[in-house]
Structures are given as C-alpha cells and as structure tokens.
Amino acid sequence: MTATAPTGRLGRDFHRLWTASAVSNLGDGITMVAAPLLVASLTPDPAAVAAAALAPQLPWLLFALVSGALVDRLDRRRLIVAVNVGRGLVLAALAGAVLAGVATVPLILLAFLLTGIGETLADTASGALLPSVVPPERLEEANSRLSATFVVGNQFAAKPLGGYLFVLAAALPFGFDAASFGLAALLLALLRWRPVPPAAPEPGAAGPVRSIRADIATGVRALWRVPVLRTLALSIAVMNVAFCAAFAVFVLYARQRLGLAPVGYGVLLTASALGGLAGSTLATRLRARFGTPTLLRAGLLIEIGLHLVLAVTRQPWLAGAALAIWGVHTMVWGVLVVSLRQRLVPDRLRGRVNSVYSLADLGGAAVGTALGGAVARVTGSVLTPFWLAAAALAVLTVLVWRRLAETDR
C-alpha cells in the first residue's frame, strides 16, 4: 500500500519546537568543532583529544535506558526546558573558565559528559513529545523538517562557524552554545502544556510505585513484543556495527586508497551531508510514491553497494557519489523509522522504547568502531572492514527482506 501525502499546516507548537531544534543543533555543531580544538590547544596527547570526542557520546551507552524511563515519568516539555537550561549553564561555566585561562582537560571532559547526559534526556523527550504536537499523518513531514534542519545547522553551518569563532576567541563557541540552549529553552517553554501520560500498571505489579529498573524492563519488552520494531532495532544495530567498523579507518582509507589530502578528505565527508540534506527533503514524497517497505529494502541494498564501491574503487569522485547516495538513504531511513515508531508506540511508553532503540543504534556504532580498528590492524588492510561490512549487510538483507513488509503502516 502506498501512503498518501499529507496536507495542511503543522501548527504553531511544531514551529516553536522546530526553531528550538534549529538553534540548539547549530550550537551543538559549533561545540563539536571547537571542542577538539580547545583540548588540542591545551595538550598534544591524542588520547585526550579522543576522550573529548567520546565524552558526549558515552552517556548514550550508560544512561539511555534510564533517560527513557524518566522521560515517561516526567512532564516532557518541562524536562526539555530544564535540561536545556542546565546545559546552557554548564557551557557558560566552561566558557568562563576558558576566558579566565583556568580550563583543564578534566574540566572540559566533565562539561561534555554532563551535556551528553542532558542530551540523552532532551533528545529522548523530544522524540516522545513530537507525536502530541503534530497529527499522526504528518509525522514524516515533521521529522523530515527536523532532519533537514539538523543537517543544515549541525553539519554545514556549524563547521566553518565553529572554527571561525574559536579563532576569534577560544571561549566564544561555548558561550554561543550556552546562549543557544537558553533560547531553545525559552521557545520550548512557550509550548502548550500537555499532561504527563498516565502510567499503566505492569501485570503482576504489587502497586503503583515502580522502580526505574522495572520501567526499563517494560520498555525493552514493549519494543521486543512488536515484531516490526524488533526487526528495525536489530537491523540498525547490525547496520551501525558494519558501517562504523568500516569507517573507523576511513581517514586512512581516504589517504592510502584514494590519495586524498586533508582538504579532499573533508570534501569527501561533505558528500554524505549533501545527500542527507536531499534525503530529508525527499522523504515524505518518496514514501507517498513508493511506500515504506520498498524504501527500507532499497536502503539495505544501498548500504551493501556503498561498501562494495569503496572496497573496489580508487576514484574519489565515485566514492563521493556513493557517499552522497548513502546520505540520501540514511536520512530517508531515519525519518521513516522514527515516524513509524512514533505511530506504533503508546504515548506512555515512547520515552522508554525510543531509548531502547537509541541504545541499539549508538551501541552498534560503538561496537563497530572498536571492531573496525582491530580488524584493520590484524589484517593489515583498510579494505577488509568494507568487505566484511558488505557481507554482514547481505546476510541481514536476506533475513529481514520479507519482514520489512510489516512496516507498511
């Protein structure tokens, strides 16, 4: 069955949420650029620079499930506002420390760890809140707009702006990000209040008081009991293990295989961002034309094709074209899957189910990154991870091909 393209307006609350997302994504992107520059200005230790990149990601592995349980217990709008205010204060304090010349690597890592914990709460709450802001038939359009805003702000505008602000003053990027969180909190505070979803008692529970652990277990079971959600969670885990295993050594691949200098490497990465921007604008129309199952199946084939092309080519333009097509697929896949999940999961469970999916997503990425470097080191070839990724994705495609028909909802 082919979906019908939605019509009408998304409403004032969505545009406030959208604007808040745009502002905070720009600030986040600027900090992502400035963070390694700040650490590198304090120490030449590559482990410290790597730790700065890991610090905001680590909370997704450690706190994602807890954050999901909290999101389903608390007022989501107020939670996002409070978290954004907290992240703004942390970054303002970091900016002050940098300006005063007292910033140290441990202090910087602590600041990024705290903002990362806040991100697990804010992002999970935002995903759970969106279906109460827009009607179900408009979810693909709303998620497409949010995704396009992320690509434009976080992937394009933030990169040169972050570097430029850091050159002007090392504290400036972090002050800018602090201000972006403050503005986002103000915009979200203007959203119409929506009641906290009632918590349904778990079968066999002795009373209404439930532990966080029990809430997490409920979320895991809620995802696992829906075959289509289980298939998609397992698929994204395998896809990210395969992709991140191959791309853990991508900088070496670009230099050794494609003969690219650092500037060429940056241009190559931009190709996937351009594809992602195109995908975010096309997702709704593609779903209306082809339907969700067809697009997800095509996405798996694109994943396999990307790794095969990169494994055999020595031409940068061909590698860039493959990455651009892959970028379209990733954004379309993301928009379709998150919209489907928002439709299928009851409001009272959205935070927990979203957090379980995020754990599969980002946990797979972490595992893949660790495996990719080890495989390349053991085999002595930067191409081996690409061949293994293509093989793993081919197996996944065979296993889930028929099951993806269940996504036509």
C-alpha positions as CSV (number, residue, x, y, z in Angstrom):
1,M,0.0,0.0,0.0
2,T,1.3,3.4,-0.9
3,A,1.0,6.2,1.6
4,T,-0.9,9.4,0.9
5,A,1.0,12.7,1.1
6,P,-0.3,14.8,4.0
7,T,-1.7,18.3,3.5
8,G,-2.3,21.3,5.8
9,R,-0.2,23.1,8.4
10,L,1.9,21.6,11.2
11,G,0.9,24.3,13.7
12,R,2.5,26.9,16.0
13,D,3.7,24.4,18.6
14,F,5.6,22.4,16.0
15,H,7.3,25.6,14.6
16,R,8.4,26.5,18.1
17,L,9.8,23.0,18.6
18,W,11.4,23.2,15.1
19,T,13.0,26.6,15.8
20,A,14.3,25.4,19.2
21,S,15.8,22.4,17.5
22,A,17.5,24.5,14.8
23,V,19.0,26.8,17.4
24,S,20.3,24.1,19.6
25,N,21.6,22.0,16.7
26,L,23.7,24.9,15.5
27,G,25.1,25.5,18.9
28,D,25.9,21.8,19.3
29,G,27.6,21.7,16.0
30,I,29.8,24.6,16.9
31,T,30.8,23.0,20.1
32,M,31.6,19.7,18.3
33,V,34.1,21.7,16.1
34,A,35.5,23.8,18.9
35,A,35.9,21.0,21.5
36,P,38.8,19.1,19.9
37,L,40.5,22.5,19.0
38,L,40.3,23.5,22.7
39,V,41.7,20.3,24.0
40,A,44.4,20.2,21.4
41,S,45.4,23.8,22.4
42,L,46.0,22.5,25.9
43,T,47.7,19.2,25.3
44,P,49.2,17.3,22.3
45,D,48.0,14.0,23.8
46,P,45.9,12.2,21.1
47,A,44.2,10.2,23.9
48,A,42.9,13.4,25.4
49,V,41.5,14.6,22.1
50,A,39.8,11.3,21.5
51,A,38.4,11.5,25.1
52,A,36.8,14.8,24.2
53,A,35.0,13.2,21.3
54,L,33.9,10.2,23.4
55,A,32.7,12.2,26.5
56,P,29.4,13.4,24.9
57,Q,28.8,10.0,23.3
58,L,29.4,7.8,26.4
59,P,26.2,8.8,28.2
60,W,24.1,7.2,25.4
61,L,25.6,3.9,26.3
62,L,25.4,4.4,30.1
63,F,22.2,6.4,30.6
64,A,20.0,5.9,27.5
65,L,17.6,3.4,29.2
66,V,17.4,5.4,32.4
67,S,16.7,8.5,30.5
68,G,13.9,6.8,28.6
69,A,12.3,5.7,31.9
70,L,12.5,9.2,33.3
71,V,11.0,10.7,30.1
72,D,7.9,8.5,30.6
73,R,7.6,9.6,34.2
74,L,8.1,13.4,34.0
75,D,6.4,16.3,32.1
76,R,8.4,16.1,28.8
77,R,8.1,19.8,28.0
78,R,9.3,20.9,31.4
79,L,12.1,18.3,31.3
80,I,13.5,19.5,28.0
81,V,13.3,23.1,29.2
82,A,15.1,22.2,32.5
83,V,17.8,20.2,30.7
84,N,18.4,22.9,28.2
85,V,18.8,25.5,31.0
86,G,21.2,23.1,32.7
87,R,23.3,22.5,29.6
88,G,23.4,26.2,29.0
89,L,24.7,26.8,32.5
90,V,27.4,24.1,32.1
91,L,28.6,25.6,28.8
92,A,28.5,29.1,30.2
93,A,30.7,28.0,33.1
94,L,33.1,26.3,30.6
95,A,33.3,29.5,28.5
96,G,34.0,31.4,31.7
97,A,36.8,29.0,32.6
98,V,38.3,29.2,29.2
99,L,38.1,33.0,29.2
100,A,39.8,33.1,32.6
101,G,42.5,30.7,31.5
102,V,41.7,28.1,34.1
103,A,40.2,25.4,31.9
104,T,41.8,22.0,32.2
105,V,41.3,18.8,30.2
106,P,39.4,17.0,33.1
107,L,37.1,20.1,33.5
108,I,36.4,20.1,29.7
109,L,35.7,16.3,29.8
110,L,33.3,16.8,32.8
111,A,31.5,19.6,31.0
112,F,31.0,17.4,27.8
113,L,29.9,14.4,29.9
114,L,27.3,16.5,31.7
115,T,25.9,18.0,28.4
116,G,25.9,14.5,26.9
117,I,23.8,13.2,29.8
118,G,21.5,16.1,29.2
119,E,21.3,15.2,25.5
120,T,20.1,11.7,26.3
121,L,17.2,13.2,28.2
122,A,16.4,16.1,25.9
123,D,16.5,14.1,22.6
124,T,14.5,11.2,24.0
125,A,11.9,13.6,25.4
126,S,11.7,15.5,22.1
127,G,11.1,12.3,20.2
128,A,8.4,11.3,22.6
129,L,6.8,14.7,22.6
130,L,6.5,15.3,18.9
131,P,3.5,12.9,18.2
132,S,1.5,15.0,20.7
133,V,2.4,18.2,18.8
134,V,1.6,17.1,15.2
135,P,-1.1,14.6,13.9
136,P,0.0,11.1,13.1
137,E,-0.4,11.6,9.3
138,R,2.1,14.5,9.5
139,L,4.9,12.7,11.3
140,E,7.0,12.1,8.2
141,E,6.8,15.7,7.2
142,A,7.6,16.9,10.7
143,N,10.5,14.5,11.1
144,S,11.8,15.5,7.6
145,R,11.9,19.1,8.6
146,L,13.7,18.4,11.8
147,S,16.2,16.2,10.0
148,A,16.8,18.9,7.3
149,T,17.4,21.5,10.0
150,F,19.9,19.2,11.7
151,V,21.9,18.7,8.5
152,V,21.9,22.4,7.6
153,G,22.7,23.7,11.1
154,N,24.8,20.9,12.6
155,Q,26.6,19.5,9.5
156,F,27.1,22.6,7.3
157,A,26.8,26.0,9.0
158,A,28.3,24.9,12.3
159,K,31.6,23.6,10.9
160,P,33.0,26.8,9.5
161,L,31.3,29.0,12.1
162,G,32.7,26.9,15.0
163,G,36.3,27.2,13.7
164,Y,35.9,30.9,13.0
165,L,34.5,31.7,16.5
166,F,37.3,29.7,18.1
167,V,39.9,31.7,16.2
168,L,38.3,35.0,17.4
169,A,38.2,33.8,21.0
170,A,38.5,30.3,22.4
171,A,35.6,30.9,24.8
172,L,33.3,32.2,22.2
173,P,32.0,28.9,20.7
174,F,31.0,27.6,24.1
175,G,29.3,30.9,25.0
176,F,27.4,30.8,21.8
177,D,26.2,27.2,22.5
178,A,25.2,28.3,26.0
179,A,23.1,31.1,24.6
180,S,21.5,28.7,22.0
181,F,20.4,26.4,24.8
182,G,18.9,29.4,26.6
183,L,16.9,30.5,23.6
184,A,15.8,26.9,22.9
185,A,14.5,26.6,26.5
186,L,12.6,29.9,26.1
187,L,10.9,28.7,22.9
188,L,10.0,25.3,24.4
189,A,8.6,26.9,27.5
190,L,6.0,28.6,25.2
191,L,4.7,25.2,24.0
192,R,1.1,24.4,25.0
193,W,1.2,22.3,28.2
194,R,0.4,18.6,27.6
195,P,-0.4,16.3,30.6
196,V,2.1,13.6,31.6
197,P,0.9,10.3,30.0
198,P,-0.6,8.0,32.7
199,A,1.5,5.1,33.7
200,A,-0.3,1.8,33.2
201,P,0.4,-0.8,35.9
202,E,2.6,-3.7,34.9
203,P,0.8,-7.1,35.0
204,G,1.6,-8.7,38.4
205,A,2.8,-5.4,39.9
206,A,2.0,-5.1,43.6
207,G,1.2,-1.4,43.5
208,P,1.5,1.9,41.6
209,V,5.1,2.6,42.8
210,R,7.5,1.1,40.2
211,S,11.3,1.1,40.2
212,I,13.4,2.6,37.3
213,R,14.6,-0.9,36.6
214,A,11.0,-2.2,36.2
215,D,10.2,0.7,33.9
216,I,13.3,0.0,31.8
217,A,12.3,-3.7,31.6
218,T,8.8,-2.6,30.4
219,G,10.3,-0.5,27.7
220,V,12.5,-3.4,26.5
221,R,9.6,-5.8,26.4
222,A,7.4,-3.2,24.7
223,L,9.8,-3.0,21.8
224,W,10.6,-6.7,21.6
225,R,7.0,-7.8,21.6
226,V,6.2,-5.8,18.4
227,P,7.9,-7.8,15.5
228,V,8.4,-4.8,13.2
229,L,10.0,-2.7,15.9
230,R,12.2,-5.7,16.9
231,T,13.3,-6.1,13.3
232,L,14.1,-2.5,12.9
233,A,16.1,-2.3,16.1
234,L,18.2,-5.4,15.3
235,S,18.7,-4.0,11.7
236,I,20.0,-0.7,12.8
237,A,22.3,-2.4,15.3
238,V,23.8,-4.6,12.6
239,M,23.9,-1.7,10.1
240,N,25.8,0.5,12.5
241,V,28.2,-2.2,13.5
242,A,29.0,-2.8,9.9
243,F,29.2,0.8,8.9
244,C,31.3,2.1,11.8
245,A,33.6,-0.9,11.6
246,A,34.4,0.1,8.0
247,F,34.5,3.9,8.7
248,A,36.7,3.6,11.8
249,V,39.6,3.7,9.4
250,F,38.1,5.9,6.8
251,V,40.7,8.7,7.2
252,L,43.4,6.2,6.5
253,Y,41.4,4.7,3.6
254,A,41.0,8.2,2.0
255,R,44.7,8.8,2.2
256,Q,46.0,5.4,1.3
257,R,43.4,4.2,-1.2
258,L,42.1,7.4,-2.7
259,G,45.2,9.5,-2.3
260,L,43.3,12.4,-0.7
261,A,44.9,15.2,1.3
262,P,43.1,16.5,4.4
263,V,41.1,19.1,2.4
264,G,40.0,16.3,0.0
265,Y,39.0,14.2,2.9
266,G,36.8,17.0,4.2
267,V,35.2,17.4,0.8
268,L,34.5,13.7,0.7
269,L,32.7,13.7,4.0
270,T,30.6,16.7,2.8
271,A,29.2,14.5,0.0
272,S,27.3,12.4,2.6
273,A,26.0,15.5,4.3
274,L,24.7,16.8,0.9
275,G,22.9,13.5,0.3
276,G,21.4,13.7,3.8
277,L,20.0,17.1,3.1
278,A,18.4,15.9,-0.1
279,G,17.1,12.8,1.7
280,S,15.4,14.9,4.4
281,T,13.6,17.0,1.8
282,L,12.5,14.0,-0.3
283,A,11.5,11.5,2.4
284,T,7.8,12.5,2.5
285,R,7.4,12.4,-1.2
286,L,9.3,9.2,-1.6
287,R,7.1,7.5,0.9
288,A,4.0,8.7,-0.8
289,R,5.3,7.4,-4.1
290,F,6.9,4.1,-3.1
291,G,5.8,3.2,0.4
292,T,7.9,2.4,3.4
293,P,8.8,-1.3,2.8
294,T,10.2,-0.5,-0.7
295,L,12.3,2.4,0.6
296,L,13.7,0.4,3.5
297,R,14.6,-2.5,1.3
298,A,16.3,-0.2,-1.2
299,G,18.2,1.3,1.7
300,L,19.7,-2.1,2.6
301,L,20.8,-2.5,-1.0
302,I,22.4,0.9,-0.9
303,E,24.3,0.0,2.3
304,I,25.7,-3.1,0.6
305,G,26.5,-1.1,-2.6
306,L,28.4,1.6,-0.6
307,H,30.8,-0.8,1.0
308,L,31.4,-2.7,-2.3
309,V,32.1,0.5,-4.2
310,L,34.5,1.7,-1.5
311,A,36.2,-1.6,-1.4
312,V,37.0,-1.7,-5.2
313,T,37.4,1.9,-6.3
314,R,40.4,4.2,-6.3
315,Q,38.4,7.1,-7.8
316,P,37.5,9.9,-5.2
317,W,34.5,11.1,-7.4
318,L,33.0,7.6,-7.3
319,A,33.5,7.3,-3.6
320,G,31.9,10.7,-3.2
321,A,28.9,9.7,-5.3
322,A,28.4,6.5,-3.3
323,L,28.5,8.5,-0.1
324,A,26.0,11.0,-1.4
325,I,23.5,8.3,-2.3
326,W,24.1,6.7,1.0
327,G,23.4,10.0,2.7
328,V,20.0,10.2,1.0
329,H,19.2,6.7,2.2
330,T,20.2,7.3,5.8
331,M,18.0,10.3,6.2
332,V,15.0,8.6,4.5
333,W,15.5,5.5,6.6
334,G,15.7,7.6,9.8
335,V,12.6,9.7,9.0
336,L,10.5,6.6,8.1
337,V,11.6,4.5,11.1
338,V,11.2,7.2,13.7
339,S,7.8,8.2,12.3
340,L,6.7,4.5,12.3
341,R,7.9,4.1,15.9
342,Q,6.0,7.2,17.0
343,R,2.8,5.9,15.5
344,L,3.1,2.3,16.9
345,V,4.2,3.1,20.4
346,P,1.7,4.3,23.0
347,D,2.4,7.7,24.4
348,R,3.1,6.4,27.9
349,L,5.9,4.1,26.5
350,R,7.5,6.3,23.9
351,G,10.4,7.5,26.0
352,R,11.5,4.0,27.0
353,V,11.0,2.4,23.6
354,N,12.9,5.3,22.0
355,S,15.8,4.8,24.4
356,V,16.0,1.1,23.7
357,Y,16.2,1.8,20.0
358,S,18.8,4.5,20.6
359,L,20.9,2.0,22.6
360,A,20.7,-0.4,19.7
361,D,21.6,2.4,17.3
362,L,24.5,4.0,19.2
363,G,25.6,0.8,20.9
364,G,26.1,-0.8,17.5
365,A,28.1,2.3,16.4
366,A,30.4,2.0,19.4
367,V,30.9,-1.8,18.9
368,G,31.6,-1.3,15.2
369,T,34.2,1.5,15.8
370,A,36.1,-0.8,18.2
371,L,35.9,-3.8,15.8
372,G,36.9,-1.8,12.7
373,G,40.2,-0.6,14.0
374,A,41.1,-4.0,15.4
375,V,40.2,-5.8,12.1
376,A,42.3,-3.4,10.0
377,R,45.2,-3.7,12.4
378,V,45.1,-7.5,12.4
379,T,44.6,-7.9,8.6
380,G,46.9,-5.1,7.7
381,S,44.4,-3.7,5.2
382,V,42.0,-0.8,5.3
383,L,39.8,-2.6,2.8
384,T,39.0,-5.7,4.9
385,P,36.3,-3.9,7.1
386,F,34.5,-2.8,3.9
387,W,34.3,-6.3,2.5
388,L,33.2,-7.7,5.9
389,A,30.6,-5.0,6.2
390,A,29.1,-5.8,2.8
391,A,28.9,-9.5,3.7
392,A,27.2,-8.8,7.0
393,L,24.7,-6.5,5.4
394,A,24.0,-9.0,2.7
395,V,23.1,-11.6,5.3
396,L,21.0,-9.0,7.2
397,T,19.1,-8.1,3.9
398,V,18.2,-11.8,3.3
399,L,17.0,-12.2,6.9
400,V,14.8,-9.1,7.1
401,W,13.6,-8.6,3.5
402,R,10.2,-10.2,3.9
403,R,9.8,-8.9,7.5
404,L,10.0,-5.3,6.2
405,A,6.6,-5.7,4.6
406,E,5.2,-5.1,8.2
407,T,6.4,-1.5,8.0
408,D,3.6,-0.6,5.7
409,R,1.5,1.2,8.4
